[in-house]
Amino acid sequence: MDRLLSILNDIGVPYAYDHFAEGEAPDPPFLCYLLPGSDNFSADGKVYRKFTEVRLELYTDFKDSEAEQNVEDVLDAAGIFYNKSETWIDSEKLYEVLYAFEMPTDGDSAGKTGNEMKEAENVYEEK
């Protein structure tokens, strides 16, 4: 997942996998990312392409459109198709903006998004 880490670095805010240690969270904005599952392409009981689900969570203490735009600009530049949602976490007094997407995990699909790989698998060529 070197590509994912490169994307996180390009966003330019502190990040951690899943959560920061108790008492060590930086001031917002910051990111947490999770890899909660997979959505692999398979047939005949064999996995042909592996895709990792990615949840990128942006935390801010106010509705920060500039921080959101920064994340979206980096994802767009990387060719990532994402879905976005947001919620207010009252107990933390933070907004969470969630970006959900997939990334390929196999070597020969490096540099391509999950949707690009799936589309490539479904290309029909008339002969």
Residue pairs with C-beta under 8 A, 6 or more apart in sequence:
1 35
1 52
1 103
1 105
3 78
3 103
3 110
3 111
4 33
4 54
4 103
7 74
7 75
7 78
7 80
8 15
8 31
8 33
8 56
10 74
10 77
10 78
11 31
11 70
11 71
11 74
12 70
13 29
13 30
13 31
13 58
13 67
13 70
14 26
14 30
14 31
15 30
15 31
15 32
15 33
16 30
16 31
16 32
16 33
17 32
17 33
17 34
18 32
18 33
18 34
19 25
19 32
20 26
20 30
20 32
28 59
28 60
28 61
28 64
28 94
29 58
29 59
29 60
29 64
29 67
30 58
30 59
31 56
31 57
31 58
31 59
31 71
32 57
32 59
33 54
33 55
33 56
33 57
34 54
34 55
34 57
35 52
35 53
35 54
35 55
36 53
36 55
37 52
37 53
38 50
38 51
38 52
38 53
38 105
39 51
39 53
39 102
39 114
40 47
40 48
40 49
40 50
40 51
41 47
41 48
41 49
41 51
41 117
41 118
41 121
42 48
48 121
49 104
49 106
49 109
49 117
49 118
49 121
50 104
50 105
50 106
51 102
51 103
51 104
51 105
51 114
51 117
51 118
52 102
52 103
52 104
52 105
53 100
53 101
53 102
54 100
54 101
54 102
54 103
55 98
55 99
55 100
56 71
56 82
56 98
56 99
56 100
56 101
57 96
57 97
57 98
57 99
58 67
58 68
58 71
58 96
58 97
58 98
58 99
59 92
59 94
59 95
59 96
60 67
60 94
60 95
60 97
61 93
61 94
61 95
62 95
63 95
64 95
68 97
71 97
71 99
72 82
72 84
72 99
75 82
75 99
75 101
78 113
79 112
79 113
79 116
80 101
80 103
80 113
81 101
81 113
81 114
81 115
82 99
82 100
82 101
83 99
83 100
83 101
84 97
84 98
84 99
84 100
85 97
85 98
85 100
86 95
86 96
86 97
86 98
87 95
87 96
87 98
88 94
88 95
88 96
89 95
89 96
101 113
101 114
102 113
102 114
102 115
103 113
103 114
104 110
104 112
104 113
104 114
104 117
109 117
112 120
